[in-house]
Amino acid sequence: MPGCTAYLSPAAAYWLGVGFTGTQTWEIAIPFVPGVSGESFYLQRSVYVPGYNPGWLVFTNALAGTVGL
């Protein structure tokens, strides 16, 4: 899409609405399994913006993280 970069392909997608404050919180439980420690994860968000571009979506920057126990 013009003006946007999708850094990730959608391996999993979740619809997360926005509250009255204009913010949104997402929590996910990570099990206490030592084998998960050190695993990497990547996130990127799209935002619905009607009329901004032909797809009506704007993408955030990408985020990389590492699970630590």
Summary of the structure (lengths in Angstrom):
residues: 69
radius of gyration: 15.0
end to end distance: 38.1
largest distance: 46.4
contacts: 105
relative contact order: 0.34
helix: 4%
strand: 20%
